[in-house]
Amino acid sequence: MTAAPTRARSAGADSAGPDLAPPAANLPAGASRRSSLDLVLRARELGIVLALAVLVAVTTISNPRFLSGQSIRDILLGTAILAVLAVGQAVVVITRNIDLSVGSVLGLSAFTVGTLLRDHPGLPVLPALLIGAAVGGVCGAVNGVLVRYGNVPALVVTLGTLYVVRGITYFWAGGQQINADELPAGFLDFGNATLLGVPYLVLIALLVLGVTGVVLRNYRVGRELYAMGSSPQAARLAGISVGRRTIGAFGVSGALAGLAGVLFAARFGTIDAAAGTGYELNVVAAVVVGGVAVFGGSGSVWGAALGALLLTTIGSSLAVLEINQFWQQAIVGGLILLAIGADRLVAVRMAASLKKRGSHVS
């Protein structure tokens, strides 16, 4: 019974890995596996950077104004909201789950905070951010409880809550819309203000990214989340509270979706019940393209943020190049398929390599 806990701990410490783990006694193979996975993840992230460079170069050659200050600012602001969502989604996907309700949670949070600010114009920005995160956190916790105690796949649960939360928002809104002139000037200024030339929204996204990345990599809770994604059964045998961690992961995803809703409201000013519609595909795409395996146990929030930047840049480039926006959806879908195919190819090759090493040792 000692092999399974060792396997779970190894999977968590690796911060990445498919469902196969080397035997505890085979230390050279384990070290090689960690090195191989690190190389794969770095290669994926480097590939995103290279794709960004090529995309920016091609678009700039076609239209030099693409690199204007305003264009770069718009891309960064769009990336900030998507990256916050992608970080939360990455935490869930690492545990071998998925959260499709993030767009609806964003809309509910944005409308909740917008209504509060309209009725209480003196409400400071910080409490508004916390209220939005709290609304999202409650929604995320509900998802986690349903997944954990209902024993229902996360895909089914969050697809259902996607429509439930959206329906609640539509019922509450009753067809009304919150306009920018109804919101406090200080809140709208926050959506456009900068610190040393960097927008506040981008700074918040970087803070979320940095804190989550450090926790996942350097703290026990992060290693346990990776271990759950690598092998839930081994994680349970190792004494990890899989149920509690699952609820926590969904809570984080929901809270960050709620925070993104406040950022959405601050940036655009106009809020209705449809806010955040369709964000689910882009968020999942950013996470998967960024190297977070849909099968769990592998990837990083840094890659997810790079994926968000790539997708936002693609959208801006297509507009500048006057290409039909339909192709953006086709490109996003194609990137998802390529990323999933690459993950499976790496997993199969790594499994074959470990099997070969095991036969040599025996």
C-alpha positions as CSV (number, residue, x, y, z in Angstrom):
1,M,0.0,0.0,0.0
2,T,3.0,2.3,0.1
3,A,3.5,2.6,-3.6
4,A,0.3,4.6,-4.3
5,P,1.0,7.4,-1.8
6,T,4.5,7.8,-3.2
7,R,3.1,8.0,-6.6
8,A,0.6,10.8,-5.7
9,R,3.3,12.8,-3.9
10,S,5.6,12.5,-6.9
11,A,2.9,13.6,-9.3
12,G,2.2,16.6,-7.2
13,A,5.8,17.6,-6.9
14,D,6.3,17.4,-10.6
15,S,3.7,20.0,-11.2
16,A,2.9,18.2,-14.4
17,G,2.3,14.8,-15.6
18,P,0.0,12.2,-17.2
19,D,-1.7,9.4,-15.4
20,L,1.5,7.3,-15.4
21,A,4.1,7.8,-12.7
22,P,7.4,5.9,-12.3
23,P,8.0,3.5,-9.5
24,A,9.3,5.1,-6.3
25,A,12.5,3.1,-6.4
26,N,13.3,4.1,-10.0
27,L,14.7,7.5,-9.1
28,P,16.7,8.0,-12.4
29,A,13.5,7.4,-14.4
30,G,11.6,9.8,-12.2
31,A,14.2,12.5,-12.6
32,S,14.2,12.0,-16.4
33,R,10.4,12.2,-16.4
34,R,10.4,15.5,-14.6
35,S,13.0,16.8,-17.0
36,S,11.1,15.7,-20.0
37,L,7.9,17.3,-18.8
38,D,9.6,20.6,-18.0
39,L,11.1,20.6,-21.5
40,V,7.6,19.9,-23.0
41,L,6.0,22.7,-21.0
42,R,8.8,25.2,-21.8
43,A,8.5,24.2,-25.5
44,R,4.8,24.8,-25.5
45,E,5.2,28.3,-23.9
46,L,8.1,29.1,-26.2
47,G,5.9,28.1,-29.1
48,I,3.2,30.6,-28.0
49,V,5.8,33.4,-27.7
50,L,7.1,32.6,-31.2
51,A,3.5,32.5,-32.6
52,L,2.8,35.9,-31.0
53,A,6.0,37.4,-32.5
54,V,5.1,36.1,-36.0
55,L,1.5,37.3,-35.7
56,V,2.5,40.7,-34.5
57,A,5.1,41.0,-37.3
58,V,2.7,40.0,-40.1
59,T,0.0,42.3,-38.8
60,T,2.4,45.3,-38.3
61,I,3.7,44.9,-41.9
62,S,0.2,45.1,-43.2
63,N,-0.8,48.0,-40.9
64,P,1.9,49.7,-38.8
65,R,-0.7,51.3,-36.6
66,F,-1.2,47.9,-35.0
67,L,1.7,48.7,-32.7
68,S,0.3,52.1,-31.7
69,G,0.0,52.9,-28.0
70,Q,-3.8,52.7,-28.1
71,S,-3.8,49.3,-29.9
72,I,-1.3,47.8,-27.4
73,R,-3.4,49.2,-24.5
74,D,-6.6,47.6,-25.9
75,I,-4.9,44.3,-26.3
76,L,-3.5,44.4,-22.7
77,L,-6.9,45.3,-21.3
78,G,-8.6,42.6,-23.1
79,T,-6.0,40.1,-22.1
80,A,-6.3,41.1,-18.4
81,I,-9.9,40.0,-18.2
82,L,-9.4,36.8,-20.1
83,A,-6.2,36.0,-18.2
84,V,-7.9,36.3,-14.8
85,L,-10.6,33.9,-16.0
86,A,-7.9,31.6,-17.5
87,V,-6.0,31.4,-14.2
88,G,-9.1,30.2,-12.3
89,Q,-9.9,27.8,-15.1
90,A,-6.4,26.4,-15.0
91,V,-6.7,25.6,-11.3
92,V,-9.8,23.5,-12.0
93,V,-8.4,21.8,-15.1
94,I,-5.3,20.8,-13.3
95,T,-7.5,18.7,-11.0
96,R,-9.0,16.9,-14.0
97,N,-12.2,19.0,-14.0
98,I,-13.6,21.9,-16.1
99,D,-15.7,25.0,-15.3
100,L,-18.0,26.0,-18.2
101,S,-20.0,28.5,-16.0
102,V,-17.3,31.2,-15.8
103,G,-18.9,33.5,-18.5
104,S,-22.2,33.4,-16.7
105,V,-20.6,34.0,-13.3
106,L,-18.8,37.0,-14.8
107,G,-22.1,38.4,-16.1
108,L,-23.8,37.9,-12.7
109,S,-20.9,39.5,-10.9
110,A,-20.8,42.5,-13.3
111,F,-24.5,43.1,-13.0
112,T,-24.5,42.8,-9.2
113,V,-21.6,45.2,-8.7
114,G,-23.1,47.6,-11.4
115,T,-26.4,47.7,-9.6
116,L,-24.7,48.3,-6.2
117,L,-22.6,51.1,-7.7
118,R,-25.6,52.7,-9.4
119,D,-27.6,52.6,-6.1
120,H,-24.7,53.5,-3.9
121,P,-22.4,55.8,-5.9
122,G,-20.1,56.3,-2.9
123,L,-19.0,52.7,-2.8
124,P,-15.2,52.5,-3.1
125,V,-13.6,50.4,-5.8
126,L,-11.9,47.9,-3.4
127,P,-15.2,46.7,-1.7
128,A,-16.7,46.5,-5.2
129,L,-13.9,44.1,-6.2
130,L,-14.3,42.0,-3.1
131,I,-18.1,41.8,-3.5
132,G,-17.7,40.7,-7.1
133,A,-15.2,38.0,-6.0
134,A,-17.5,36.9,-3.2
135,V,-20.5,36.5,-5.6
136,G,-18.3,34.4,-7.9
137,G,-16.8,32.4,-5.1
138,V,-20.3,31.4,-3.9
139,C,-21.2,30.2,-7.5
140,G,-17.9,28.3,-7.7
141,A,-18.4,26.7,-4.3
142,V,-21.9,25.5,-5.5
143,N,-20.2,23.9,-8.5
144,G,-17.7,22.2,-6.4
145,V,-20.3,20.8,-3.9
146,L,-22.4,19.5,-6.8
147,V,-19.4,17.8,-8.4
148,R,-18.1,16.4,-5.1
149,Y,-21.2,15.2,-3.4
150,G,-23.4,14.7,-6.4
151,N,-20.8,12.5,-8.1
152,V,-21.7,14.2,-11.4
153,P,-19.0,15.0,-14.0
154,A,-17.9,18.6,-13.8
155,L,-18.7,19.1,-17.5
156,V,-22.4,18.3,-16.8
157,V,-22.6,20.3,-13.6
158,T,-21.1,23.5,-14.9
159,L,-23.0,23.3,-18.2
160,G,-26.1,23.3,-16.1
161,T,-25.0,26.1,-13.8
162,L,-24.0,28.1,-16.9
163,Y,-27.7,28.3,-17.9
164,V,-29.0,28.6,-14.3
165,V,-26.7,31.6,-13.5
166,R,-27.4,33.2,-16.8
167,G,-31.2,32.7,-16.2
168,I,-30.9,34.3,-12.8
169,T,-29.1,37.3,-14.3
170,Y,-31.7,37.7,-17.1
171,F,-34.6,37.5,-14.5
172,W,-33.0,40.0,-12.3
173,A,-32.1,42.4,-15.1
174,G,-35.6,42.2,-16.5
175,G,-34.4,43.6,-19.8
176,Q,-32.8,46.7,-18.3
177,Q,-29.2,47.8,-18.9
178,I,-26.8,49.7,-16.7
179,N,-25.2,52.5,-18.6
180,A,-21.9,54.2,-18.0
181,D,-23.5,57.5,-17.0
182,E,-25.2,55.7,-14.1
183,L,-21.9,54.5,-12.7
184,P,-19.6,56.6,-10.4
185,A,-16.9,58.4,-12.3
186,G,-14.3,57.0,-9.9
187,F,-15.2,53.5,-10.9
188,L,-15.0,54.2,-14.6
189,D,-11.7,56.0,-14.1
190,F,-10.4,52.9,-12.4
191,G,-11.1,51.0,-15.5
192,N,-8.8,53.3,-17.6
193,A,-6.3,54.6,-15.0
194,T,-2.7,53.5,-15.1
195,L,0.3,53.2,-12.7
196,L,3.6,54.1,-14.3
197,G,1.9,53.7,-17.7
198,V,0.5,50.2,-16.9
199,P,-3.3,49.9,-16.6
200,Y,-4.7,49.0,-13.2
201,L,-6.6,46.1,-14.7
202,V,-3.3,44.6,-16.1
203,L,-1.6,45.0,-12.7
204,I,-4.5,43.2,-11.0
205,A,-4.2,40.4,-13.6
206,L,-0.4,40.1,-13.0
207,L,-1.0,40.0,-9.2
208,V,-3.6,37.2,-9.6
209,L,-1.2,35.4,-11.9
210,G,1.8,35.7,-9.7
211,V,0.1,34.7,-6.4
212,T,-1.6,31.7,-8.0
213,G,1.5,30.6,-9.8
214,V,3.6,30.7,-6.6
215,V,1.0,28.8,-4.6
216,L,0.6,26.1,-7.2
217,R,4.4,25.6,-7.5
218,N,5.7,26.2,-4.0
219,Y,3.0,25.2,-1.5
220,R,1.5,21.9,-0.5
221,V,-2.0,22.8,-1.6
222,G,-0.7,23.3,-5.1
223,R,1.2,20.0,-5.2
224,E,-1.9,18.3,-4.0
225,L,-4.0,19.7,-6.8
226,Y,-1.5,18.4,-9.3
227,A,-1.5,15.0,-7.6
228,M,-5.3,14.9,-7.8
229,G,-5.2,15.6,-11.5
230,S,-2.4,13.0,-12.1
231,S,-4.3,10.2,-10.2
232,P,-7.3,10.9,-7.9
233,Q,-7.2,7.4,-6.5
234,A,-3.5,7.6,-5.6
235,A,-4.2,11.1,-4.1
236,R,-6.9,9.6,-1.8
237,L,-4.6,6.8,-0.7
238,A,-1.9,9.4,0.1
239,G,-4.3,11.1,2.5
240,I,-5.2,14.1,0.3
241,S,-8.7,15.5,0.9
242,V,-9.8,15.3,-2.7
243,G,-13.3,16.4,-2.0
244,R,-12.2,19.5,-0.1
245,R,-9.6,20.4,-2.7
246,T,-12.1,20.0,-5.5
247,I,-14.5,22.4,-3.8
248,G,-11.6,24.8,-3.2
249,A,-10.5,24.7,-6.8
250,F,-14.0,25.5,-8.1
251,G,-14.3,28.2,-5.4
252,V,-11.1,29.9,-6.7
253,S,-12.3,29.6,-10.3
254,G,-15.6,31.2,-9.4
255,A,-14.0,34.0,-7.3
256,L,-11.7,34.9,-10.1
257,A,-14.6,34.9,-12.6
258,G,-16.4,37.2,-10.2
259,L,-13.4,39.5,-10.0
260,A,-13.2,39.5,-13.8
261,G,-16.8,40.6,-13.8
262,V,-15.9,43.7,-11.9
263,L,-13.0,44.4,-14.2
264,F,-15.4,43.9,-17.2
265,A,-17.8,46.5,-15.7
266,A,-15.0,49.0,-15.0
267,R,-13.6,48.7,-18.6
268,F,-16.8,48.8,-20.6
269,G,-19.2,50.7,-18.3
270,T,-22.3,49.3,-20.0
271,I,-23.6,46.2,-18.4
272,D,-26.6,44.0,-19.3
273,A,-27.7,40.4,-18.7
274,A,-25.7,39.1,-21.7
275,A,-22.3,40.3,-20.3
276,G,-19.7,37.5,-20.5
277,T,-21.7,35.4,-23.0
278,G,-19.4,33.2,-25.1
279,Y,-16.4,33.7,-22.8
280,E,-16.3,30.0,-22.0
281,L,-14.8,28.9,-25.3
282,N,-12.0,31.5,-25.2
283,V,-11.2,30.7,-21.6
284,V,-10.9,26.9,-22.2
285,A,-9.0,27.6,-25.4
286,A,-6.5,29.9,-23.5
287,V,-5.9,27.2,-20.9
288,V,-5.5,24.3,-23.3
289,V,-3.4,26.2,-25.8
290,G,-1.3,27.4,-22.9
291,G,-0.3,23.9,-22.1
292,V,-2.7,22.8,-19.3
293,A,-3.7,19.3,-20.2
294,V,-7.4,18.7,-20.3
295,F,-6.7,15.3,-18.6
296,G,-5.3,17.0,-15.5
297,G,-2.1,17.0,-13.5
298,S,-0.1,19.1,-16.0
299,G,0.5,22.7,-17.0
300,S,0.9,26.1,-15.4
301,V,-1.1,29.3,-15.0
302,W,1.8,31.1,-16.8
303,G,1.1,29.2,-19.9
304,A,-2.7,29.8,-19.5
305,A,-2.0,33.6,-19.4
306,L,0.2,33.4,-22.5
307,G,-2.7,31.5,-24.2
308,A,-5.0,34.4,-23.2
309,L,-2.6,36.9,-24.7
310,L,-2.3,34.9,-27.9
311,L,-6.1,34.6,-28.4
312,T,-6.6,38.3,-27.7
313,T,-3.9,39.3,-30.2
314,I,-5.5,37.0,-32.8
315,G,-8.8,38.8,-32.4
316,S,-7.2,42.2,-32.8
317,S,-5.1,41.1,-35.7
318,L,-8.1,39.8,-37.7
319,A,-9.8,43.1,-37.2
320,V,-6.8,45.0,-38.4
321,L,-6.4,42.7,-41.4
322,E,-10.1,43.0,-42.2
323,I,-10.6,39.3,-42.0
324,N,-14.1,38.0,-41.1
325,Q,-14.4,37.4,-37.4
326,F,-15.8,34.0,-38.2
327,W,-12.3,32.8,-38.7
328,Q,-11.4,33.7,-35.1
329,Q,-13.8,31.0,-33.9
330,A,-12.4,28.6,-36.5
331,I,-8.8,29.4,-35.4
332,V,-9.6,29.0,-31.7
333,G,-11.3,25.6,-32.3
334,G,-8.3,24.5,-34.4
335,L,-5.9,25.5,-31.7
336,I,-7.8,23.5,-29.1
337,L,-7.7,20.4,-31.3
338,L,-4.0,20.8,-31.9
339,A,-3.3,21.3,-28.2
340,I,-5.3,18.2,-27.2
341,G,-3.6,16.2,-29.9
342,A,-0.2,17.3,-28.7
343,D,-1.0,16.4,-25.1
344,R,-2.0,12.9,-26.0
345,L,1.0,12.4,-28.3
346,V,3.3,13.5,-25.4
347,A,1.5,11.3,-22.9
348,V,1.7,8.2,-25.2
349,R,5.4,8.7,-26.0
350,M,6.2,9.3,-22.3
351,A,4.3,6.2,-21.3
352,A,6.2,4.1,-23.9
353,S,9.5,5.6,-22.6
354,L,8.8,4.8,-19.0
355,K,7.7,1.3,-19.9
356,K,10.9,0.7,-21.8
357,R,13.0,2.0,-18.8
358,G,11.0,-0.3,-16.5
359,S,11.7,-3.3,-18.6
360,H,15.5,-2.5,-18.5
361,V,15.5,-2.1,-14.7
362,S,13.6,-5.4,-14.2
